[in-house]
Amino acid sequence: MRWSLWRNVYLDYSREYPGRYTATQFPLDHETAINSAGVRHSAMMTAILREYDLNETDQVHAIRLLGSIFHGYAPLDASGALSHSSPDSQQSWTRILDGIDTRLQQWRQKQ
């Protein structure tokens, strides 16, 4: 998997700092946003997707996909909503990331 170094960053962060993670979901005014960790976050997402060789538009779509998945799964995981049955939710998370990787390899918009 291309993402092996960072694949649990969102889940680990949301588990270790639940209040901070929740705070990342609030909109910021432009001035606050450009002086926040969001700039570094955006750079991280761009670096992660660099290996997929996406054009700028496809990269924006991919970042939105990733954000939707990460910010959907992390709260469900934190609430315990995914821990009531087998297999373990971490196994599901790994399979989700494998699926995203497969899809992003074919993400380029067809011209």
N, C-alpha and C positions, 0 to 999 in steps of 0.2 A: 504494500500500500504506500502510496506517495506521501501520505500524511502522518506517517508513523511517529514523528517527533512531537506533533501538536494535537493529535486526535482527541485527547481527553481534556484539553485546556479549558474549554467552556464548562464541561461538567465538573471538573476539579475545582475551578474557580467558583462556580455556583454553589458547590458543596461546602467549600472552605469559607466563603464570604457571602452568605445569602443576602445580606442587606446591601452590600455593594453591587452584587449582581442585579438585584431588583432595581437599584438606582440607575443602571445602564439603560433601562427601558423608557426613561422619561425624555421627552424632547427638550432640546436646549436652544436658546437663542443663538444666532450666528456667531456673535463675539465669544460667547462661552464655549461653543462647540469647537471653534478653531484653536482655542487654548486648552482643550481638554485632552484626555487620553484617546479620544475618538480618532484623532489624527494618526496616532501610532497604531490604533486598531485597524484603520483603513489601510495603512502601509503593510501591516501584517497580512491582511486578507489578500492584498495585491500580490505580495510575495508568495503566498501559498498557491495562488492561482497561476503564477508565472509559468510554471511547468506545463500548464495546459495550452499555452500559446493562444490565448483568446484575444480578440480585438476588444476595444474599449467598451462597446455596447454589450457584447456577450459577457464580458467580465462583470459589468453592472448587474446583469440578469443573474449570473452565477452567485455573486455576493448576496443578492437578495434571497436566492434559494437557500444558500448556506445559513444566512441569518434566520430565516423562517424555521428551518429545521432545528438549529441549535437552540433558538429561543423558545421553541415549542417543547423540545425534549427536556431541556434542563429543568423547567418548573415542574413538569410531570414527575421527573426523577426526584426532585427535591421534596415534593409533597408525599412521596411514597406510593403514588398511583400506579407505578410500574413494578412494585415489589411484591404483589400479591400472588404471583404465579410463576411457574417455570416456563421457559428458561430464565436465567438471571438477566436483568435489564442491561447489564454491561455487554452481554453477548448480543443482545438486540442492537445496542449502540454500535458495536463493531460491524455488524452486518449492514446497518444503515450507512455507515461511513464507506464501507466497501461498495455499496450500491451507488453512492454519490460519486465516488472515484470513477466507477465504470461509466456513469452518465456524463461526467465532465470530460472524459476522454473523447466524447462524441458531441460536445456542447456547441461547437461552432455552428452559427446560423447558416443554413443552406442558402446560397445566393441564387 
